[in-house]
Amino acid sequence: MAKILDTVLLLALPASGKSEVRRYLAHLQPEAAKNDFHMGPTVQLDDFPYVHLMRVIDDSLAEAGEARRFFEAPDRSFIDRRDWGTLIELLNQDYDDLVSKTAYPVEEAVPLLFSRLDRASEVVGIGARLSTLPEAIHAKVAEAVADEAKAQLADKLAGYPDTLEGKTLVVEFARGGPDGSSMPLPAPHGYQYSLGLLSDALLERAKILYIWVTPEESRRKNDARTNPDDPGSILHHGVPLSVMLGEYGCDDMTWLEEHAEQPGCVTVRRGARAFNIPVARFDNRQDRTTFVREEPSAWNEADVAALHGGLKAALDHLAGEG
């Protein structure tokens, strides 16, 4: 019987193929996903929707004549880079909610979002930024973000499975550092910082599927996928060039593998405890994923075979069969 992977951290630079891999896995028949990829029905967590909502909040603040709270500018990165950790804490919250199947009224989406953002940023030492807004500004921002906050919460609630038994949790995020950085990347940049903030409950179950592309290829694919009319889309959002160079000009996955305490792993230390997380690479330096953006009826058989074979080898390795 095929071993089912419990929790897969799907990591890569932006536009590397993470979302396309998720789309391909979702397209497969359950038996094929189980037998070829060790994947049960997937449950998804992703930090990108929070990045998008933070930008919507900032834009509404700017329109009201207030200073942005999260990003330096619409095409720039975080004011405080510790917000990379804020995003991880939001994923931790989502995981806890998923396990407990915590229900929230969709009509309360905006106050819930604001309180969660403040609580997550306080965990990483930034402090609350939304509860301190003047009342009139708070109301304007709440109105501006309401529709998207409700949609995001509705999607989250709809994603709760009856049970996680037999399922594969896929947690997606991208991290990196400035172009030309030396290793190790200093906190709060890179995977070392963000992985270190994941909850014990996630780290205990996790294995890493790393989609390997060069930073140059990441930037090329980011340009190709960007649809300015669909900034909240998982498949079509674009990352500004200054952010691509300043935050994703390199990453530290190779360094982490080379300095792990066990071969084939990434080591995350929390006090005296070490989590040695198995890691496998899917080599996408020669693009094997972009075709998945098209309708399945247009997929080429050779493209499907190349993607399927590469993913199978990587996931076999994570399941201990490679």
N, C-alpha and C positions, 0 to 999 in steps of 0.2 A: 504494500500500500504506500502511495506517495506521501512523503512527509510534508505537512502544511506549515509554511512559515507563519509565525505569529505576528511579528511586527517588523516591517521593512521601512527603514529610513531612506527615502529616495532623494539623493543629494547630487547636486551638480551646479555649475555656473548657469546663469540665466540663458534661456532659449537652447539649452543643450539637448533637449528631448524628453525631459521629465514628464511633461503633460501629454506628449504623444505616446510615451510608454504606457501611461495610465489609460489613455484612450484605447490603445491596442489591447491591453489586458481586459478592459471592459467589453471589448468586441468578441472575445473568445467564448466558446461554449464552456460551461463550468468544468466538464471532464477534461477538456484540453488544458485549461488553466491549472487544474489540479495535477494532472499527470506530467505535463511538460514543464510547468513553472513552479510547482509546489505552492500555488496560490489558491486559497479559498476565495469565496466571494469577498470583494474588497470593501473596506470601510476607509474613508479618506479624511485626512487632516492636512491642511495647507495654510501657511501663514500669509500668502499673497492677498487674500481678501481683506485682511486687516491693514496691510500697507495701502491698499486702495482706499479704504474708509478713512485712514489717517489723512490721506491727501485731500479727500472730499472735505473733511473737517477744516483742514488748513485753508483750502480755497475759500470756504465760506467765511472763515475768520478774516481773511484778507479783504474780501468784498465788504465786510462790515467795518473795515478800518482798523482791525486788530492785528497784532503780531501773530505770525504763525507759531504754532506750538510744537510741531513735529519735524517739519522739513525746512531747510534753509530757503528754498524757493521751489516752484513747481517742477523744475528740472534739476534739482539738487538733492543731496542726501540728507540724512538726519542731522538736526541741530546737535543732538547728543547721541553719539554712536552707541551708547548703552541701550538705545531702543532696539538694536538687534536682539538684546536679551528680553526686552518687553515682548517681542514677537514670540520668543520661545515660551515665556510664561503664559501667553495667551493659548499656545498649543497645549501646555500642561493643563490649563483650565478646561480646554475643550476635551482633552482626554478624560479628565475626572468626570465631566458632565456625561461623556459617552458611556463610561462604565456604570455610572449611577442612573443613567437615562433621565437626567434632570430636565423637567419640563419648564418652559418659560412662556408667558403670554407674548405672542408676536407683537401685540400692541405696545408692549413695554420694551421694545427692541432698543430704542434710543437711550433711555436711562440705563438699561443693562449694559449697552456698549460703552457708554461713558464711564460707568463705575468699573467695568472690567479693564478698560484702558488705564484708568488711574491706579487701580490695584496692581496691575501687572508692572507698570512703570515704577511704582513704589518698591516692588520686590527687588528691582535692579538698582535702586538708589536714586532715581531721578525725581520722584515726588509727583503728586497729583497736579494735573494741568487743566482739567476740564471742570472739576467741581468748584474751582476758584474763579471761573469766568463771571463777569457781571451778568446779572439776571437777564437783561434784554439781549445781550450777545448770546448767552446760553440758549435762549429761545430761538434766535435766528439760526444758529448752527444746528440745533435739534431739528428744525424744520427742513433745513437743506439736506441733511443726511438721512432723514426718516425713511424714505422709500428704499434706499439701498440697505440700510440697517435692518429693516424688516425682511427684505429678501434674503439677506445673509443669514439671519436667525432662522427663517423658515427652512432654508437649505440645510442648516445645521441640524435642526430637529428632525427633518425628513431623513437624515443620514443615520439616525440611531437604529441599529439592528435590534432584533428581539434578544439576541445573545451574540457575544463575540466568539463563542465556541465554534470552531471550524472556519472562522473568518480570518482574513489577513488584513491587519491594519497597515495602511500606507501613509507615512508622514513625510510630507514634501517641504523642503526649504532649500534656499541657495545662500551660500556665504562666501566671502572672499576678502581681499584686501587691495590696497592701491597698486597700480601697475608699477613693477620694478621693486616691490618690497622684498626684503630678505626674510628668511625664516628663522625661528617661528614667528608667525604673525602675532603682534601684540594685541591683547584684549582691548576693546571688544570686537576686533575683527576676527574673521575666520571661523572654521568649524570647531577649533579647540575651545573657544569661548562659548559658543552656542550649545555644543553638545554637553558641555559641563553644566549647563543650566537645565537640561531636561530632567524630569522627575525620575527618581529611582524606579518607579513602576514601569516607565517606558524603557529606561536603559537596561533593565533586567531582561527584557524580552527582545530587544532590538538587534537587527542585523542591517548592515548598510549596503545598499545597491548604489554605487557611484557611477554616474554617467560621465564618461571621460571625453571632454573636448578641450581644445586649446582656447585660451582667452580670445584669440583672434577669430576663431570659428564661432565662439559664443557671441561676439559682437556682430559678426556677419549674419548669423541666424536671427539675432534680436532685431536687426534692421529689417530683415525679410518678413518677419512675422507681425511687425507693428501695425496695428490698425488704430489710428488716432480717434476714430469714431466709436471704439469699443474698449476703453481704457480699463474696464473692470473684468474683462474676459481672461480666463485662465490661458486660453490658447492664443489670444491675439493682443495681449497687452505688451507695451514696449517699455524698456528701461532707458531713461535718458543717458546720452553718451557720457556725460560727466560722471554719472553714477557707475556706468560700466567700467570706466577707467579708474575711478576713485575708490570703488567698493568691490569690484569684480575683475580688476586687472590681473589677478592671480588668485589661487586658493592654496590651502595648506594641507590638502588631503594626502599628497605624496609624502610630505614631511611627517605627518602623523602616522602613516603606515610604517615609514622607515624608523620611527622612534617608538613604536609600540612595544609593550612588555611581552607580547606574544606575537609570533609571526602570523600574518594574514589578518591582523586585527587593527583597530584603533583603540587606544587606551584612554579612558576617562577616569581621572582620579577625583574622589570626593573624600577628603580626609584620609583616613587609613584604608579606605575601600577603593578597589580598582575594578572598573567595568571594562573588560576586554571584548570589544564589539567586533564580531567577524565582518569583513568587508570584501565585496567582489566588485569588479569593474566591468561595465559594458562599454566597449570601445566604440565611441561614436565620432571619432575624429574625422573619419570619412562618413558623411551624413547617411544614416540608415533609418531615420525616423520622420523626416519632414513629410513624406508621402502620406502619413497617417492623418494629416490634416484634411485630406480629400475624403470624399464619401467612399465607403468600403467597396462599392461597385467599381470604383476607378483604380483600386489598388493593383499594382503589378505583381505577378506571382513571384518573380525574382526578388523584388523588394521585400515582400512578405517573408520569403525564405531567409533572407539575410538578417532581417530584424529578429525573426523567430529563433533562428539558430544562435545568434549572439546573446539574446536574453536567456535562452535555455541554459547555455553554458554558465553564465553568471549566476543564475538562480540555483542551478544544480550545485554549484560551489557553495553557496550559502546554506543549502540544505544538507551539505556534507556528502554529496554524491559526485562531486566534480574532481 
